[in-house]
C-alpha cells in the first residue's frame, strides 16, 4: 500500500470515529424530559428514571423563604419555597423586588445536576395579599354573598396576573371550606354555609389556572401558561365543620354528611383541573387529616381520581402528635404513607430529609410511594411550563394594583354588600342617601382604616391597622369622593350623643365591626363587635338618622342595637376598594347581595344553619333587600324565603349519596 493510500485510510477511519463519537455524544445529551414536544407522562418517567433518592425527597420539600439560599436549593434539591404570611423580600417590596428574589432562588435549583426548577408558593387568598400595592379583593364570605361564578373567574384571572407579575407561579387558594359555625376564626375564608354556593365559587380555579381543554381526563392538573398560576383547593377535608368552630379541631359527622357538605366542592375543583390540594389541620371523628390514608389516598386520589399533588399545611405533619413535633419520625412516616406528597416543613428541612431517608432505606416507606409523590410534583411542574420558563421577567410588573383590577375589586364590593334593614318602616327607606346635603357625620373605628377594611391575611398574617401599609380607598375617603362638593363631611371616630344631636347633621354613616385576625386568633365564643362599636351605634343612632356598616368576617351580635338603626349593611371584609360601598350608598348602583350564611339572634343558637330543625334566625340565609339605581325596591328577594337553598341541599344530598355509593362499591 502506498503512502498516500495509507494516509487516505487513516483519514477515513478518523472521520468515521469522529462522526460516530459525535452521534453518541448527541444521543447522550438528548434527554426526553427536556424535550417540550414529548408528552408530560413521558417526560416525567424519563426524569424519574434519572433521579436519586435524595433528589426525589428534595422535590417533596417546601421551605420558607427565610431559610432558603441559592446554595441550599442546589445542595438539597429543594422542590419548593413559600412565603409564609407576611414574609416578603423587603418592607413594601416592589414587584421587581419579588421577581429578583424568586429568580435568585431559581438559580440554585437550575444549577443542580438535572436542572429541576423549584415552584414558589404564596397565600393569595383575596388578591395578592402579601404584596404592597396589590389589589385586595373582598374575602370569600363577601364573594359568597355576590354569588357570581363569572365574577369569580375574572377575580381569579386578575389575581393570577398580579401573582405572576411578582415571579410566583403557585397560590394557596381557593379555600373551599364550608363554614358551619361562625365562631370559627377562618369563617371569612369560606364562601358559604351552603355547599352548593361553595361549589359554584370554585370557578375561581378556572380564572387562576385557565379553562381546562375539552377532552381532558378527569383529575389531570391544568395551568395555561405564564399568565396563570397553579391553584390549591384547601383544606381537605371538613375544616369548616369543627365542634363549636374551634380552629384545627375535630369535625364529628358521618360519611354521608362529610361527602354531601364538605367534600362536594373538591369534586368540582378536580373536574376544573386544580393542580394541588392542601390537607387540613383538623380531624374527622378523631383522626387527623394529615394521617388519613382512606380519605387522601383512597378517596381523593382513588375515587375522585386526583392526579395533582397533595401538600401539607404549615408544619401540618408536626401536629400529628401532641405536643407537636414530639415524635417527628412517626409524623413523617404517617403523613407520607397517608398520601401527602409535598411537605410544608418549613424550617428544619434537614431533619425531614434524614427521617424520610431512614424510613425509605429501612423499608418503612416503600420506594413506589416516593416515586408517586415525586411524579405528581413533577407532573404539575411540567404541565405549567416551568421547565421551559423557570425564570420571570419584568413584563407583567405593571399588573400589580392596576386600575383595571381595582375596578374589578370595586365591582366585587358592590355585589357583595347585603342590605339587612332599610328604614324603620317599610314606607320610609333611608338608602340610597342624597349626595347633596348640608352636613353629614361619619363615625366609627372602621370608617378610616384600610387595614380593618381588608381584614386578616393582608400584608401580614394577622392583618394590620391603619392606612400606610398598602394602597386603597377607605370608606371615609370614598364618601368624600362621592358626595356633592358642597356637602360637609365630618369624621369623628367616637362621638358622644350630645355632639351627634346638636351639630345639625342631615344623616350619619357609622362604620364598626371586628378588628383583624387570622386562623385560631379569630376563634370567638361570643361574636361581639369590637368596642367602642356598640356605644357609637347607641350614641349616634339615637340622635341622627343613621346607616350602620358592619365590617366583619361573619355575622356578629347585632339584635340589641337593631331598633335604633335606620339602615344596616353587612359589608364583610371588602378589601382595598371602598368606593364599591359608596357606589351603592348613593344610588349609583343597587344592592343585590344575599346572605351567604345565616345571621343568628343569639350566640346560644349556634351552630345553626338553614334546614336545621331549630332554625330561628335574625336574618335567614339568602336574605337581602334590594335597591335600584336611586330608587328603592322594598320587597325582600325570593332568596330570603330559603327556597333556592332547599333545592341546593337536595342536590348536595344526591351528590353525596352518589359519591358514597362509589366509595362503598
N, C-alpha and C positions, 0 to 999 in steps of 0.2 A: 504494500500500500504506500502510495506516495505521500510526501509531507503535506501537500495541500489537501489531499483526500482525508488524511488523518485529522487535520485541523477542522475540516468540514464536519466530520463525525462528532468530534468533541463539542463543537459549537451547537450542533443539533441536539445532542444529549443535554447540554446545559440549558438550552432553550426549553426543551421538554420538561426538565426538572423544575425550572422557574415557573413554567405555566402551571404544572401540577401543584406546586407549593402555593402559588397564588390562589388557585381554586380551593385548595384545602383551607387556607387561611380565611378566605372569604366565607366559605361554608361554616367555618368555626365561629366567625364573627356574627353571622346571621343568627339571631335569636327570635323565635316566634313571638315571644312576649313583647318584644319591641316593635313588632310589625302591626300598625293600626289596621291593616287590611284583614288581619286574622280575626275570627270570631272571639268574643270575650272568653268563652269557655276554653278555647284552645290556648289563648294567651295565659290564662290562669294556670292551666295544667302544666304548661311549659315552665312557667316561673316557679311554681311549687316544686317541680322536679329538680330545680337548681338550688333550692334553699336549704340551709342547715336548720337544725332545731332552734338555735339561738336567733336566727333571722325570722323564723316563724313566730316565736314567742315575742320578739320585738314588735312585730306587727299588731300583736294583741294588747299593746300597752298604750294608754293615753296619759300624758303627764301635763301638769300645769306649766304655763309659760315661765313662771317664776323660778323653776328649777331646770328649764331647758337651756342648752347651749348647742352651738354647732357641733362641738366635739361629742357631746352626749348623744345627739341624734345620729352621728356617724358610728360611734363606738358600740352603741347598744341597739342599733337598727330600729329605733323607736318609730312606731307606726302613726302616732297621732299626738297632737298638742291641743290643749284648750286654754281659753281664758276663763278662769273662774269668775264669779260675779264681781264686777268692778276691776278686774285685773287688766290693766292697759299698759302700753309701752311707755307712755308719758302722761302726766296730767293734761287734760284737754288735747290729747293726741289728735293730729290731723289724719285724714285718710292716707296720705302719703307716708306718715309715720308708721301706720299699721302695715301698709304694703311692704315697706322696707324691713320691718321686723319679721313678718311671715316669710319673706323671701330669704332672709338670712338663715332662719331655721331650715328652710328647704335646701339651702346649700349643703348643710350637713347630711341630710337624707340622700341627696343626689350624688354625693361623693362616696357612698357605700359601694361595696363590690358589685351589687346588682342594680343600684340606682333606683330603688323603690321610693317614690315620693311619699312624704307624710301628708296627712289630712288634718287641717286646722279647724277646730270646732269652737263655737261660741253660743251663748244664750242670746238669741234674737227672738224674743217671745212676744214683743209688741213693737215691731220695728227693730232696728239695730241698736238696742237699748243701752249697750255698754259704751257707745261711741259718742263723743262730743259732737253736737251739731246735727246728729241724725234725726230723722223724722220719728217721733214717738206716737204710735197708733194707740187707740183705746185698748185696754186689756180685754182679754177674751170674754169676760162676762158682758161687757158692753157690746161686743160684736155678736154675742148670742142674742142680745135684745134687738139688734138690727135684722137678724135672720135673713141674710142676703148672701147666698153662696157665690154669686158673681162678684160681689164686693170683696169677698174673701180671696178670690183668685187674684184680683187686682192688688190687694194688700200683699199677698204672697209674692207677686211679681216685683213690686216696689221694694219689698224687704230684701229679696234676693239680689237686686241690683245694688242696693246700698251695702250689703254684706260683701258681695264680690268686689265692690269698689275698694274695699279695705284689704283685699287679698285673701279673704276667707271663703272656703267653699262648702262649709258644713254648719248647720244650725240645729240646736237642740229644741226644735219646735215642729209641730204644734203639740201642746198639752191637750189630750183628748179625754181627760178625766171627766167623769160625770159626778159633780159635787152634789151629794145628797144631804149635806148638813152645813149650813153657812158658818158654823163655828170653826170650820177648817180654815187654817191660815192660808191655804192655796186656792180658796174657792174662786177668787177672781181670775185664776188661770183656767178655770173651767167655763165652757160656753153656756152650760145649762144643767139643770136637774133632769132634763128630758133627753134620753139617749138619741131620739130622732133628730133633734136640733144639733147635737154634737156630731152625728153622722154627716149631716148636711155641711157643717162647717169644715169638714176635712177637705173641702175643695181648696183650702189654702195650700194644700200639698201640691196641687196642680200649678198654682201660681209660683210656689217656691222652686219646684223641680221641672216643670214643663208638662205638657199634655202627653200622656203615655201613647205610643204609636198603636194604631189599630192592629190587632192580631197578636199583640204581645202576650206572652204566657203569664198567667196569674202569679203574683208574688215576686216577679223579676223587678229589681230596682231600676229606676229610670231617672237620669238627670240630663237635661237637654243643653249641654254646652256651657260656655264660660260665663254666661249671664245668669245661670241658675245655680242653686245650691242643693246639696243633699239634705233632706229633711229627717226629722226624728219624731216618731209618734211616741208619746210618753204619758203616764208611767205605767208600764204593763205589770199588773192589771188590778183594778179595784181601788186605786189610791183615793178616789173621792167618796168611798163608802165606809171609812173607818168609824169605829164606835165613838160617838159624841164629837166626831170631826177632829179627833186628835191626830196631828200630822205624824206620818210614818207608823201608824198604829195598825190595828187588826180590823180587817173587814170580815164580818161574820155574816155569811149568806150562803144559800145553797147554790149548786151548779147552775140551775136554771136562771136564777136572778143574776149571777155573775155573767152569764152569757148574754142575757137579754138587755141588761142595764149597762154593764161595764165593758163588755167585750165587743159590742156591736160596731163601734167606730173603728176598731182595729181591722175588721174585715174590709171596711170601706177604704181605709188607708192603704192596705196591701193591694187592693184592686187598683188603686190610683198610683201604684208604683213606689210607695215610700221606701227610702233606702235603708233606714235604720229604725230600730225600736229600742227604747230605754226601759230597763227593768225598774220596778218601783221599790222604794224602801219598805213599803207596807207589807203586811202579811195577809194571807187569805186563810181564814179558820185556823189561825195559829202558826201557819207555815210561811216563812219568809219567801217573798217572791224571787229574790236573787238565788234561792236554793230550790226553786220549784221546777224540777225536770218535767213533770207532767204537763205543766202549762207552757213553759218556754220551748222545750224541745218537742214534746208530744203534740201540743195544740197549736202553738204559734208557727213552729217550723213544719210540723207534720200536717195537721188538719187544715190550717189556713195557708199552707204552702209558701210561707215567707222565706225568700231567698237572700234577703239582705243580711246585715249583721245586727246582733243584739249587743248593746253597750250597757255597762253598769252605770248606776248613778254615782255621784261624787263619794268616794270611799264606801260605796254601797256594799261591797263584799265584806268589809271590816265589820259591818253591823250585823253580820250573821251570828256573832257571839255577843254575849253580854257579860262584862262591858265590851265595847267594840275593840277589835284587834287582839282579843285575849288569846286566840288560837288561830294565827293567820294562815298557817299551812292548811288547817281544816277549811278555812274560809275560801282559800284559793281552790282547793280540790272540789269542794261542794258546788261553788258557783260555776266553775268551768264545766264540770260534769252536768250541771243543770242546763247548760246551753248558752251561758254568757260568752260572747266572742271577744269583745274588746273591754278592757277593764280601765275605768277612770281611777287611776291609782291614788292620787295624782302626784304624790311627792316621793315616797320611798320605793322607787321602781326597782332598785337592785334586790330588795327583799322579795318582791314579787317574782322577779326573774329566777332567783335562786330557788325559791319554793316550787315554782312550776317546773323548772328543770329537774329538780329532785323527784317530783311526783311522776313525771313522764319517764325518766330513766329507771325508776323503780316500779313501773307498770301500775301505778295507782290511777293514772290517767292514760288512756290509750292514745297512740300516735294519731289515729284517724280522727280523734276529737280535736287535736291541734290542727291537723290538716283542714278539717271542716271550718274551724274558726278563721284560719288564715285565708282559705279560699273565699269565704264570704266577704272578708275585708278587702281582699284584692279585687274581687268582682266589682264591688262598689267603686273602687278607685279607677279601674279600667273603664267602667261604664260612664263615669263622669268626665273622662278625658284627662285625668291627672297625669298619666304617663306621657301624653303628648304636650300638655301645657301645665307643667308643675309650678311655673312662676307666674306672677301677676305683674302687669304693667300699670301705668297711671291713667289709662284711657277712660276709666269709669269714675274717677275720684269726684267729679262734679255731681254725680248722682246722690251723694250723701247730703241729705237735707234739702234736696231740690224743691223748687216751688211746686212742680207737678206732684211730687209725693206729699207735700204739705197740703195741697188742695185735696188730695185723696183722703188724707187723715181728717181734714175738716169735714168732708162728706161723711166719713165713718162716724164722727162725733154726732153730726146731725141725725143720722139714722139710729144711733144707739141710745139717745136720751128717751126716758119713759116719763110721760106726764101722768102723775098719780092723782092730782087734785087740781082743779082749775075753777076757783071761785068758791065762796062759802055757800052759795046756792047755784043750782044749775043755770039759772037765768042771769047770773052776774059773773061772767068769767073775767079773770084778770089778764090772762095771756091770750093773744100777744100784747106786749107792752107798747105804749107810744114812744117813738124815738124822740119826739119833741115834748119836753117837759121843762118846768122851771128849775126844779132841783130834785135829784134822786140820791138815795143813800145806798151805798154798797158796804156790807158788813160781813164779818166772819173771818176766821183764821185761814180759810182756804180760798179766799177771793183773789189774793195776790201772791200766790205761792205755787210756782211751776212744779216744784218737787212733789208737793202734796197732790197736785192735779195729775201727775204722771203715775204715782204710786211706786210700789216696790219694783225691783228689777229694772231700775232706771239709773244709769251711770254707776251706781254702786248696787251691791246685792240687796240691801235693805231700803234702797231709795235715798232721797235726800230732801232737805228743806231749803227753800229759798229760790232765787231766780238766776243764780250765777253759774250753775254747773252744766247747763246746756241751753239751747236756744228754742224759744217758743213764744206763745202769746198767752198770758194769764187771762183769767176770766175778767178781772178788772180792766186789763188792757183792751180786751175785746169789747167790753161795754163802752169804754171811752171812744173807741173807734166807730162803734155802731150808732151811737145816739147823735141827734142833731147838734151841730156846733154850738148852738145857743143853750144847750142843756148843761146845767152844772152838775158834775158828778162828784160827790163827797164820799171818800173812803175812810171809815173808822172801823178798825178791826173789832173792837168790843165796846160799842156804845151803851150807855145806860138808858133806861126807859125815859128819863126826863129829857135827855138830849134828843132822842128819837121823836118824842111827842112835840117838842117845842121848836123844831127847826124848820118847819114848813116843807117837809119832803112830800112830793107827789106820790112816790111809792119807794119801796126798799127791795133790794136783792140781797138775800142772806145766803152765804156760802159756807157750809160746815161739813163735817164728816169725820173720817178716820185719818190718823197720821200714817206714815208709810211703814210697811212691814213686808217680809217675805218668809215663806215656809213656816217653821214652828213658831217664830216670833209673832206670827199673826193669829195663832190659835186663841180664840176668845170664848170663854164660857158665858159672857154677859152680852156681847154685841151692842155695847153702848157707844154713842158718838163721843168724840174727844171733847173734853172741856176746853173752853167755855161754851161750846156749841149750844147746849140746851138753854143756857142763860141768854145768849144772843138772840135765839129764837123768841124766847119769852119777852125780853125787853123791847125788841124791835117790833115784833108782830102784834103785840097788844096795842101798839101806838100808831103804826103806819100800815097801810096796805102792803103786804109783803109776799114775795115768792121765795121759797126756800129751795136751794140746790143742795142735794146731798152728794158729796164726793166720797165714794166708798167702794170697797171691793165686794160688797154683799149687802143684803138688807140689814138695817140696824133697827134698834128700838126707836120707834117714831110715834106710836099711837098716842102717848101722853101729850104730845105737842101739837097734834093734828088740828084740834079745834081752833087754835089761834092762827093757823097758817091759811093764807088765802089760796096759794098755789104751791104745789110740791112737785119737784122734779128729781128723779133718780138719774144722776149723770155718770155714775160708776167711776171709773178712773180714765178720764177721756184722753189723756196724753198731752202732747205739746201744742195742739191747735185749739185754743179756747174760743176762737171765733165761730167754731161749729155750734157752740152753745148759744151765742147771741144771734146767729142766723135764725134760730127757732124763736128765741125770746121776743124778737122784734118783728116777727111775722114775715121774714123773707122766705122762709120755708115752713112747712107744717110738721108738727110732731107725728111720728109714726111708730116709734119703738114699742115693743111689747115685753113685759117682764119675762126674762129667761128663767127665773126661779120664783118660787112662792115668797111673798113678803108676810112674815109671821106677825101675830099680835103681841105675844109674849114669848120670852125665851123658854118657858116651860113647855111650849108646844113642840119643841124640836126633838128629834128630826121630824119634819113634816113636808111631804111632797105631794103633788097633785095625784089623786087617786087613792090616797091613804084614807082609811075609814074615819079618822078623827080630823079630817081636813076642815079647818075653820080659819082661813087666813084673813089678814087685814086687807091685802090685795092679792087676788088669785094669780097663779101662773097664767101668763098670756094677757094680763090686764094692761091697758094702756089707752088713755084718752088721746084723741087725735085733734089736730087743728089744721086748717088750711091756710094758705097764704093770707095773712092779715084778717082771717075770718075763723071763727071758732066753730068746729063741729062737736056739739056737746054730747053726742051719743058715745057709749063705750063700744069698742071694737068687738067683733064676734069672738076674737080670741079670748076675751075676758071670761066667756062662759065655760071655757075649758074644752069645748067640743073638738077643736082641732087636735088638742093634746090626747084626748081619748083615742082618736084614730092612731096617733103616733104610738101610744102604748100598745095598742093591739098589734101594730106592725112589728114593734120591737119584740113582743112576746112570740110572734110567729117566727121571726128571725132566730130568736133564742132557742125555740123548740127545734128548728131545723138544724142549727149548729149542734145542739145537744144530741140529736139523732145520729148525726155524722160521727160524733165522738164515741157514742155508745156502740156503733156498728164497726 
